Each structure stands twice: as structure tokens, then as C-alpha cells.
């Protein structure tokens, strides 16, 4: 059984900005669809769009 490393062992936890993560293609597809929805909302709202610098936004 796979057990992920403790959070304190994670390169991103230590502040490594060049850390690589590997994700399944299905996750990549979901993230691409999320970006398309976000971009569509941004275009629809124009100047009213408020960017909160979040990774995910509703």
C-alpha cells in the first residue's frame, strides 16, 4: 500500500519552486476544463472580473 511522504518532507512544503508533481491525464483534463470555464467567465464579465490570484475560483 502506498503511503505519501509527510507534508514536511514535500519539496513544495520546503519552498522548492521547481518541484515536479505527476498527475494522471484525467486530472489534467479536469484542470483544462476548469481553466476554460474560468476564461469564459472572465471574458463574459470583462472589466467587472475580479482576479483574486487564486488557483481555483468558483
HUKACOR-V772784 format. One record per helix or strand of 2 or more residues. SS is the DSSP state (alpha for helix, beta for strand). FROM is the first residue (numbers start at 1). LEN is the number of residues. If there is no record, write none. Layout:
BEGIN
ss;from;len
SS;FROM;LEN
SS;FROM;LEN
END
This chain:
BEGIN
ss;from;len
alpha;7;3
alpha;25;24
END
